[in-house]
Amino acid sequence: MLKKYGPDLKRPYADLLDGPIRELRVQFARDEVRSLYFFADTVIVFTHGFIKKTNKVPLGEIERAKRIMADWRRRNL
């Protein structure tokens, strides 16, 4: 669905978190799995994933995604 709808994919499948950082939301058994990603032109770059255990995505996970994004952009743009 992410490939098909790209940035237009909305809840409950995806959500915008902070700036360009987005989350892909997947239910796996009893766990809520989140994969954080961003778009770089027509490429979807996944930063990392985790099992969500709180109501909100922890700020540390968003900050981690931002650091990974900055590193990716330094090396690829």
C-alpha positions in Angstrom: 0.0 0.0 0.0 2.9 2.4 0.7 4.3 1.8 -2.7 0.9 2.4 -4.3 -0.2 5.5 -2.3 3.2 6.9 -1.3 2.9 10.1 0.8 -0.9 10.0 0.5 -1.1 6.8 2.6 -3.1 7.8 5.7 -4.2 6.3 9.0 -4.6 3.5 10.0 -1.7 2.4 7.8 0.7 5.3 8.1 1.0 8.6 9.9 3.2 11.7 9.7 5.2 12.1 12.9 7.6 15.1 12.7 8.7 17.0 9.6 9.5 14.4 7.0 9.6 11.4 9.4 6.6 9.1 9.0 5.5 5.8 10.5 4.2 2.7 8.8 1.8 1.0 11.2 1.5 -2.8 11.2 -0.3 -5.2 13.6 1.6 -8.4 14.1 0.0 -10.9 16.5 -0.5 -8.8 19.6 2.2 -6.4 18.9 2.0 -3.0 17.2 5.0 -2.8 15.0 6.2 0.6 13.7 8.6 1.3 10.9 9.9 4.8 10.6 10.7 6.2 7.2 11.0 9.3 5.0 10.8 10.1 1.3 13.8 11.1 -0.8 12.3 12.1 -4.2 10.7 8.9 -5.4 12.6 6.6 -2.9 11.2 5.4 0.4 14.0 5.2 3.0 13.2 3.1 6.1 15.3 4.2 9.1 14.3 1.5 11.6 11.5 -0.3 13.3 10.4 -1.1 16.8 7.5 -2.6 18.8 5.3 0.1 20.1 4.5 -0.2 23.8 3.1 3.3 24.6 0.3 5.4 23.2 2.6 7.8 21.4 5.8 7.0 19.4 8.6 7.7 21.9 10.5 10.9 21.1 13.8 8.9 21.2 12.6 6.8 18.2 11.8 10.0 16.2 15.1 11.5 17.1 16.9 8.3 16.0 15.1 8.4 12.7 16.1 12.0 12.2 19.8 11.2 12.9 19.6 8.3 10.4 17.9 10.5 7.8 20.6 13.2 8.2 23.3 10.6 7.8 21.6 9.1 4.7 21.2 12.5 3.1 24.9 13.4 3.7 26.0 10.1 2.0 23.5 10.1 -0.8 22.6 13.6 -1.9 
